[in-house]
């Protein structure tokens, strides 16, 4: 029995994998075992599962196919393994990731320690401000579905050289998928959604990284999102043609001809960011792409739907969770004006929710008076009816349910939170 598999199946490593899967929550797989039931499931079944893994007789269950809507109207297919298989995959990742790190490129940023989308964006800005302002945006067609498994496993073998572990990884690639109750084999690809997939994608695309480095090109790659920065349009055309041909010939992957393109920084969307030239500072900067802002606004609109019957404090907690997460991701970018506009609109929608919750004139008058409005004005306003937007923007409701009052209720100011986070990114 291999030492590597012993390390993967060790008590400490499996416990850590269990804790990480539990912390990530997520839906259950085809066996209907949920994350909350994982501990009892492991207690009851682990001895048998461990024995099967060691004897190479363990069969991972097929993943459950789910479709996630894309902003452009398409759908992204995810494969959700069972929670037990997620734990085993996570245990594998924890042990072999450190083995892979020395082989990986410095310009690969996805799913790696001490690297993030932010570090990738900082590198892009560095290229742009050094004069590399012609961008080759490479799009790999359905990458996770089209990875040639034999080629991938040969690359895995080069790094770990362990038959037992390689056999287990291959079984996960071959586990198959359940689509609307029907089993489908997986002869290609690594299901997007499994804990192993990000690491396997980096192993596969590390070959591309090394080729780009060998050619002396400036690039950044985050998972299958790769851009190359060059100085001229002629160079961009030449690089796009040659790299596309190399990817298809050497890696056996398909490049999406309609989405792979040459663009200038102002036309680039990368990891949700857009780019613009700041004439005052005479440099390229980043900001959330307009599509990212539109998606964020849509999410806030859903969370502030008046028809959604939910406790106001709970609603605020959910809004704060979304806004903090979004701003933390995009805090490197310039978005002061956008945050101020969204902030004001969010407060308006919250005021409309409160006005609706007060329902009747008597309650509305009581509410306004409690918030400091005089009796006569409160009474007149209370009888303005259900013209929600007009009432909360044109009457004393704005003064009564002020920014300060909403802050006391717990709502996070987007402008203030962004200013704080953006400053930290610049230090």
N, C-alpha and C positions, 0 to 999 in steps of 0.2 A: 504494500500500500504506500502511495506516494506521500512524502513529507508535506507537499503543497496542499494536498487534499486534507491531511490531518490539520493543517493550520486553518483551512476554510471551515472545517467541521468542529473546530475546538469550541469548548463551552463559552469562552470569553468572546470569540468572534461571532458566534451564533446569537449570543445575548445582545451584543451591540447591533447586529442586523435586525433582530426582533424589535429593539427599541426604536430604531430609525424608521422601520416600516410602520410601526404603531403611531409614531409621531406624525408621519406623512398622511395618515388616515387613508382616504381613497376608497373607491368602491371594491366590492368583492368580485371574484371571478366566477367561473361557470359552476363551481361547487356550492355557491351561495354562502360560503363561510365569510363573515364580515370581520373587519379588523378588531372589533370589540370581542369577538369570539376566538381570536387567534391564540391567546395564552392557553385556554383549555384544550384547543385543538392540538397544539404542540405537545402539551403534557400527555395527551392520550396517544398521539401518533408518531412522535419524533423518533423513538427507538427503532421502530419498524422502517421509517423513511431513511434514517441514517444508515441502517444495515443495507438497504437497497442501493443507496448511493455508492457505498463502499464496494458492493458486489457488481456495480454497473448494471443493475436491473431496474433502477428507478426510472419511471416514465413521468415526466412533467405533464400536467394536464394542458389541453389546448387553451389558448387565450380567448377571452371574450371580446369580440369585435364591437366597438362603439364608434359612432361617427360624430365628430365635433364640427359644428358650422364654422366656416371661415368668413372673415369680414367681406371677402370678394364674392360671396355667394356659393363657393364650393364647399366641400367637406373634407376634413382631415380624418383619416382612419387611425384609430388607436387600438392597440391590443392590450387588454387588461389581464395579466396572469392572476391565478389564485393567490390569496394572501400568503399561503405557505410557500409557493414558488417565488413570490417576491422576496421573502426572507432568505431563501437559498441563493437567489441571484444577488441579493445585496451582500451576502456573506462572501460570495465569489469576488464581487467588485472590490470589497474592502481589502482583500489580500492581494489581488493581482494589479490593482491600480498603481500602487507604489512601484511595482516591477515595470510597468509601462512608462512611467513618467520620464525616465532618462532617455527614452527613444523619441519622445514627442517634441514637436517644434515649439520654440518660444512664441511663435505667432499663431498658435492654436489656443483659443480662449474658452471653449465650451466644456462645461462639466469637469473642470480640473481644479485642484486646490489652489487657493489664492489668486484665482482668475475669474473674470466675470464679463458680462456684457459691457460694463463700464470700462474695463481695461482695454477691451477691443475697440471701443469708440475713441478712447484717448489715443490709441495707436493710429486710427484712421485720421484723426485731426493732425497728428504729427506728420503723416504723409502729405496731407493737403497743404499744410503750412510750409512744407519743404518744396512745394511746387509740383507735386505729383497729383495733378488735378484731372486726369483722364482715368475714368474708372471702368474696369471690366467686371461686371456683376454676373457671376456664374450661378446658374440655377440647375441643380441636379434633379432630374425628373423622378419624383416619388422615390427618393434615395432609400429610405428605410425599407421600402417594399422590394427594391431591386438589387440589393447587395448580393453579389455572387457568393454563396456560402462556402464553397470549397476554397475560393481565393482568400476569403476572410479567415478561414480556419488555418490556412497555411501561414498567414501573417501572425495569428495568435500563437501558433506552434513556434515560430521564430523567437518569440519573446519568452513564453513560459516553459516550453518543452516538457510537458507533463501529460502523459496519456490519459490518466484518470480524470484530470480536470478538463482537458480538451474534450473528452467523451461527454462529460456532463454539459459543457457549453453547447456542443453540437446538438445534444438532445433538446435543449431549449430552442435552438434554431429550427429544429424539425418538429416541434410540438404540435404544430397545426393551429387552426383557428376555427371557432364556432361562429358561423354567420347565420343569424335567424334560425338557430336550432340545427343547422347542417354543418358537418365537419368538412373543412377544406385543408388539404395538405399545404405545407409551406416549404417549397423547394428553393425559394429565393427570399432574401430579405431577413431583417431582424425587427420584430414587431415594435413599432413606436409605442412606448408606454411601459415597457419592461425595464427593470432596474439595470439590466446588462446592456441595453441598447445604446445608451450614450457612450459607454466605454468602447464597445465594439465599433461604433461609428468612428470614434477617434483613431482606433487601430487601423481601420480601413483607409481613412482619409489622411492619415499620417504619410502615406505614400505620395499623395498629392502635395502635401506640405514640403516634403523633401525634394520633390521635383521642382517646385517653385523656387525653393532656396538655391538649388543647383543652378537654376537659370538666372539667379541674382535679382528676382522680382520682389517688389514690396507687396505684401498681402496680409490680410487678417482672415482667420476662419473661426467661426463659432458653430460647432456641429457641422451641418451641411450648408451653412451660409458663408460663402467665400467671395471676397472681393479682392481685386488686384489693382494697384494704383501705379500708373505710368505717367510720363511727361507729355506725350503727344498722341494725337488721334491715330497717326500711322502706327505707332507702337501698340496702341490699344487694339487696333484691328488685327495686327499680326499675332499678338498674344492670345486674343480670343480664339482665333482660328487654330493656333498650334496647341493650346492647352485643351480645347474642346476635343481635338483629335486624340491627344494623349490620354485623356480621361476615359474615352470610349474604347480605345485600343488596349491600354494597359490595365485599367481597373475594371473594365467590363460594365461600366455604369453609363447611363444615358443622360446627356446634357439636353435640357429643355431649350430647343432652338428659339421658341417664341418669347421666353422669359429671360434668357441670357442676353445681355445687352451691354453696349458701351454708353456711358452717361457722364455728365459733369456732376460735380458735388451737389449743386442745387437741385438736381433731378434724382438724387440717390435717396433711397429709403433702406436703412440698414439697422437691423435689430430694433425697429420701431422708431429710430431717430431720423431726422432730416438734417440738412447742413446748409449754412448760409454764410455769406461774406459780411463781416462787420466792418463797415468803412471807417468808423472811428478808431477801432483798434488795429485796422488793416490786417485782419486775420480771419481764418475760417473758424466758425463755431458750430455747435450742435444745438438742436432743440427737438422736442417731441415732434414727430411727423404729423401732418394734419390728419392722417388716417388714425393715428394713435389717439389724438385729442378727440376726434369724433367718436371713437369707441368708448373712451373714458366718459364723455358727456352722456352717451347712450346708457352706460351702466348706472350713472348717477340718476338719470331720468327714471330708470326702473326702480331704483331704491327710494325715490321720492314720489312714487305713484300714489295719488290720493286714495285710490280704490283699495290699496293694499292695507288690510286691517292688521296693524301690528303696534305694539307698545312703542311710544315715541322714543323712549330711552334706548330700547333695543334697536330701533331704526337708526338712531344716531350712532350707536356702537358699530353697526354694519357699515354705515357710510364712512366713519372714521377708519375702519379697517381697510376699506377699498382706497380711500384717498391717501392714507399714509403709505400703503404699498406702492401705489402708482407714482407718487412723488419721490419716494425713495429710489425707485428704478430710474426715473428721468431727471433726478436732481442735478446732474451734471449739466443739463441743457439749459438754455435761456428760455424762460416762459413766464416772466413776471406779469406781462399784460394778459396772457391767456388765463393765468391763475386768478387774477383780479376779476376778470369777466365771469369765470365759472363760479368763483366764490359768491359774487353778487347774485347770480342766477340761482345758486343752491339755496341761499338764504331766502330768496323769494318763494321758492317751492316749499321750503319748510314752513314759512308763514302761511301759505295756502293750506298746508296740512293741518296746522293748528286751527285756522279759521274754520275748516270743515269739522274738526273734532269738537269745537265749541257748539256747533249745530244751530242752536236757537238763539234769538236775540237776547234773551235774559242772560244766558250763559256767556254770550259774546260781550255784553255790557260788563258783566262781572269780571271777566277775564281782562278786559281793557283797563278797568278801574284798578284792578289788583296790580297791573303793570305801570300804574302811575298816570293814567289818562283821567282828566276831569269827568265828573258824572254826566254833564250835558253833552260833551263831545263824544263820550263813550256810548251814550244812548243813541245819538244820531247815527254814528258809525255802525252800531249793532244792527240797525235796521236797513243797512245797505244791501242786504241779501247775499246771494251766492255768486256774484260776479267776482270770482276768486282773484283773478289776476289784477283787475282794476282796484279792488278793495285793498289788497296788500301792497300796491305800488303807489296809490294816489291818496290814501287816507292816513290817519294817525297810527294805523297798524304798523307802519314802517318804524315809527318812533317807539311804539309800545314793545314790539318784538324786535328790538334792536340787535345789532351785531354782538354787543356786550351781553345781552340777555341770552342769546343763543349760545354764546361761549359758556355762560354759567350753566346752561343745560347740557354742556359737554361737547358741542360741535367743534371740530378742529378747523381753524381758519386755514384754507389752502394757501393763501398768500403768505401768512406768517410762517407756516410750516415749511413751505418751499424756500423762503428767504433763509431760514435757519439751516436747512439741509444743503442748499446750494453753496452757502458760505463755507460749510465744512468741506465740501468737495473741492473748493478752490484753494483751501489752505495747504 
